[in-house]
Amino acid sequence: MVHLVYGPQGAGKTTYARALAAQTQGVRCSMDDWMVTLFGPDLPEPPELSWVMDRVERCQTQIWSLTQQLVSINIPVILDLGLLRTEDRQRARQRAERCGAAVAFHFLDAPVALRRSRVLQRNTARGDTFSLVVSPEMFDVMETLYQAPDPAERAQARQAVFSHA
C-alpha cells in the first residue's frame, strides 16, 4: 500500500504522515527531509527555482525506487512529497500503481490563518516537524502554487483536518 499525503503547507501533513507510519508500521518519506539532508547545505542564496527543481526530481527518483522495493516486500509506504498540483497527485497515483501498489490518498487542510500561524511558529520553535524556514513571502508564493482538490478528487481521499496549534 502506498499512502499519498497531501494538502497545503501548514495543514499538518508531516505530523499526520508520522502517525500513519507508526499506525501501519510503514516507512515514511518526506520530500522536505530528503532535500534538506541531501542539498540544504548547498542551497544557493538566493534560492534558484531551477536548482531546487532539479534536486527535487533527483530525490523523487530515489524515493520511487525505494517505494518499489518496499512495495515488493509488502511494507506500507507513506509519501509526503508535496503534491501541490492536481497533475502531481495524478502522476503519483500512476507511479504507485506501476509499483504494483494499492493507493490511498490522505487530504489534510485547515483554515489559511491557522496554517500560516503554524508555519511561522514552526520557524521559531524548530521542533521535530521543522525542516526549513518558510518565510511569510514563501508561504504566500506556495499558496498560489497549491491546487486544492476538486470534489471528485476529495471523494477519493481520506480527509483529515488537524486542529493542533
N, C-alpha and C positions, 0 to 999 in steps of 0.2 A: 504494500500500500504506500502510495506517495500522497502526503498531505501538503497542499499548497496554501500557505497562509498569506493573505494579502489585505490591504487596506491602506489608508493614507497614513502619513507619518504621525506618530504620537497616539495611534489608535490602540496600542498595546500588543502589537504583533510579536515582539521578542518575548515578552512575559508569557503570552499565550503559547507560543511555539515551545518554550521551555517546559511548560506544564504538560503540553501534549506529548512531548518526547518522553517525559517521565511516566506519564499515564500509559503510553503504548510500548514503552521500553524501546523506543526508536532512536534514530540518530538525527540530530538537528543540524542543518547547515544554514547559516545566516550570511548573506552577501556582505553585510557590514563587517562582520568578524573577519571574513576572508580578506576583504580589501584592506582593512586597517592593518591586519597582521602581515600580509604579504607586501603591501605597497605604501602603507601610511608614511613610513619614514622618508620615502622618495617623492612624495606628492609635491609637484611644483607649486610655487607661490607666485601669483595667484593660481588656483587650480585651473587646469585646462580641460575642457569637456572631452576633447578627442583623446587625450592622455588617459582620463578616467574611464571612458567607454571602452577603450582597447583593453584595459585591465579587467573591467567587468566581464568582458567576453572571455578572457582567459580563465577567470575564476569560474564562470558558468560551465566552460568546457570540462574543467576538473570536477566540479560539483556533480555534473550529469554523469561523468564517468564513475564517480563514487556511487551515485544513486543506482546506476545499472548493476554494479557489484552487490550492493546491499539488497536490492530487489531480488536478485538471483538467489540469495540465501534467506529470503523471507524476513528481512529486517525492515520494519517500517521506517520511512524517511520523512522528515518534516522539513520542508523548504521554506525559508523566509528570504526570498530573493528580490523583493521589491515589487515586481509585477504591477507596476503603476498603470500600465495601459491595458486595455481590453485585449489587444493583439499579443501582448506579453503573456497574459494568462492563457490565451488560446494556444500559443506556442508551447508553454509549459505543459499544458494538458497533453498535447501531441507528443512531446518528448517523453513524458512519463508513460504514456501508452506504448510508445516504441520500446520502452524498457520492459514492457510486459506487466506493468503495474495497474492496479485499480487506483483511481484518483479521487481524492476528497478535497474540495475547496473549503477554506475557512475564511470567512469575511469578517473583519473587525472594523468598527467605526466608533466614533464619538464626536460630539459637537466640536467645531473648529476651535473655539475659545479654550476648551478643555485640552484639546490636543496640543495647541500652541503652548499652553501653560506647562504641560507635561514635558515637552521638548526643552523649554527654557530651564525648567527645574532639573532635568537630566543633565543639561550642560553644566550646571552649578554643582550638583551633588556627585556626579561622576560615579554613580553606583554600578551595580552589576549588569544593568542593561545599557550602560553607556559604551558607545563605540567611538563616536567622533562628535565634535561640536557642530551643531546645526544652528547657524545664526538666524536671527529673525528674517533676514533677507533671503537666505537659503530656504527657510520654511516657506516663505511666500512663493518662491520660484517652484518649489516642489508641489505646492498646491495647484499651480497652473498646469503642471505636467500630469497630475493624477487624473485618471478617468474612472469615475465611480461606476460600479456595475449597474447595468440596466435591470429592470425587473426580472427578465428571463435569466440573466446571469446570477442575480441574487437568489433566485429559486433553486439554483444548483448548489449553493454554498450553505455550509453550516454557519449560521450567523451568531456572532458574539459581540456584545457591546460591553466593554470593560468600564467600570465606574471607579477604578482606583485612581487616586490623585497623583 
